[in-house]
Amino acid sequence: MSVRLKLTLSYAGFLMVASFLLLAAVWLFLLRYVPARASQTIDGFVPGRDDLVRAFGPVVAWVLLFLLAFGLVGGWFLAGRMLVPLARITEATRRAANGSLSYRIELEGRNDEFRELADSFDAMLARLEAQVAEQRRFAANASHELRTPLAITQTLLEVARTDPDRDHGALMERLRIVNDRAIALTEALLLLSRADQRSFTREEVDLSLLAEEAVETLLPLAEQRGVVLETSGDIAPTLGSHALLLQMTTNLVHNAIVHNLPDHGTVHVSTAVDPRSVTLTVENTGEHLAPQLVSTLTEPFQRGTERLRGDHAGVGLGLAIVASIVTAHDGRLTIVGRPEGGMRVTAALPAAASGAIR
């Protein structure tokens, strides 16, 4: 049976039960005090209980039949009115199942359970549409980025095949560089997928130790570029994946080194803690960044300056990976341009409970 038919039968059934209960109350509390047979008094004739039942019975039967019909018709009408929003939600579900994520229910009326369900469904469709669009854009960008090193490799191999007298040492070195870039891009894509799926074990991690480790690892790159690295802050324990949070910290420091002044640049890495959250902040000197550019830096394959195509350029996924890791750890990433140039990136994560077990 359909939900509408079930509701109709329920309405009619409750109406009939209420009618029978009313008749039972009349019988128990009124008619039982009336004598069974009629009696003759000085003032006139007094009917008995049997007389009242014979006179009242047919009327009761017709009234019950009327109430049954009224309950079925009225219940069918009311159930249809009640289920109209559900029909619209069902239609939206069918369209979403067929791939149409742009349709919205936009249910009007007062705030009831159906309105809340429709609004929640609209919000879910909006998130799905945004995620699908982002995935498609990401897949297109990833395909483009992977096609570039593969095309270069194919070209170099064609050159080696058609020109046997060419210097193969330089050719092999160029192939190695292109292959390293393709491997780095593939590993970045896998890391980004892992962060998005949240497929990791949580343990207690100190962001201050990760900052020191990342700075120590990237110190040779900073010295090569003439960038001074500075660290400060408090012990900042949080719960999450040690490997992913280390990758997040390393990406931030690496990005701050690469996006810096050509000479005498600085990078400052600091940590802070409060009762509810811990923060990792990476600031650097550099060019002035427009707010429109800053707002797009966490999108995959977005590069801040043309200098990123040089050595240690990365693959355009550094801040996208950072944003995914922060989101996977229920945190918040904030990127702002500094008035004097450069930018400040702050990753705020939930603080670990006191005495958390590693």
Rosetta blueprint (number, residue, H / E / L):
1 M L
2 S L
3 V H
4 R H
5 L H
6 K H
7 L H
8 T H
9 L H
10 S H
11 Y H
12 A H
13 G H
14 F H
15 L H
16 M H
17 V H
18 A H
19 S H
20 F H
21 L H
22 L H
23 L H
24 A H
25 A H
26 V H
27 W H
28 L H
29 F H
30 L L
31 L H
32 R H
33 Y H
34 V L
35 P L
36 A L
37 R L
38 A L
39 S E
40 Q E
41 T L
42 I L
43 D L
44 G L
45 F E
46 V E
47 P L
48 G L
49 R H
50 D H
51 D H
52 L H
53 V H
54 R H
55 A H
56 F H
57 G H
58 P H
59 V H
60 V H
61 A H
62 W H
63 V H
64 L H
65 L H
66 F H
67 L H
68 L H
69 A H
70 F H
71 G H
72 L H
73 V H
74 G H
75 G H
76 W H
77 F H
78 L H
79 A H
80 G H
81 R H
82 M H
83 L H
84 V H
85 P H
86 L H
87 A H
88 R H
89 I H
90 T H
91 E H
92 A H
93 T H
94 R H
95 R H
96 A H
97 A H
98 N L
99 G L
100 S L
101 L L
102 S L
103 Y L
104 R L
105 I L
106 E L
107 L L
108 E L
109 G L
110 R L
111 N L
112 D L
113 E H
114 F H
115 R H
116 E H
117 L H
118 A H
119 D H
120 S H
121 F H
122 D H
123 A H
124 M H
125 L H
126 A H
127 R H
128 L H
129 E H
130 A H
131 Q H
132 V H
133 A H
134 E H
135 Q H
136 R H
137 R H
138 F H
139 A H
140 A H
141 N H
142 A H
143 S H
144 H H
145 E H
146 L H
147 R H
148 T H
149 P H
150 L H
151 A H
152 I H
153 T H
154 Q H
155 T H
156 L H
157 L H
158 E H
159 V H
160 A H
161 R H
162 T H
163 D L
164 P L
165 D L
166 R L
167 D L
168 H H
169 G H
170 A H
171 L H
172 M H
173 E H
174 R H
175 L H
176 R H
177 I H
178 V H
179 N H
180 D H
181 R H
182 A H
183 I H
184 A H
185 L H
186 T H
187 E H
188 A H
189 L H
190 L H
191 L H
192 L H
193 S H
194 R H
195 A H
196 D H
197 Q H
198 R L
199 S L
200 F L
201 T L
202 R L
203 E E
204 E E
205 V E
206 D E
207 L H
208 S H
209 L H
210 L H
211 A H
212 E H
213 E H
214 A H
215 V H
216 E H
217 T H
218 L H
219 L H
220 P H
221 L H
222 A H
223 E H
224 Q H
225 R H
226 G L
227 V E
228 V E
229 L E
230 E E
231 T E
232 S E
233 G E
234 D L
235 I L
236 A L
237 P E
238 T E
239 L E
240 G E
241 S L
242 H H
243 A H
244 L H
245 L H
246 L H
247 Q H
248 M H
249 T H
250 T H
251 N H
252 L H
253 V H
254 H H
255 N H
256 A H
257 I H
258 V H
259 H L
260 N L
261 L L
262 P L
263 D L
264 H L
265 G E
266 T E
267 V E
268 H E
269 V E
270 S E
271 T E
272 A E
273 V E
274 D L
275 P L
276 R L
277 S E
278 V E
279 T E
280 L E
281 T E
282 V E
283 E E
284 N E
285 T L
286 G L
287 E L
288 H L
289 L L
290 A L
291 P H
292 Q H
293 L H
294 V H
295 S L
296 T L
297 L L
298 T L
299 E L
300 P L
301 F L
302 Q L
303 R L
304 G L
305 T L
306 E H
307 R H
308 L H
309 R H
310 G L
311 D L
312 H L
313 A L
314 G L
315 V L
316 G L
317 L L
318 G H
319 L H
320 A H
321 I H
322 V H
323 A H
324 S H
325 I H
326 V H
327 T H
328 A H
329 H L
330 D L
331 G L
332 R E
333 L E
334 T E
335 I E
336 V E
337 G E
338 R L
339 P L
340 E L
341 G L
342 G L
343 M E
344 R E
345 V E
346 T E
347 A E
348 A E
349 L E
350 P E
351 A E
352 A L
353 A L
354 S L
355 G L
356 A L
357 I L
358 R L
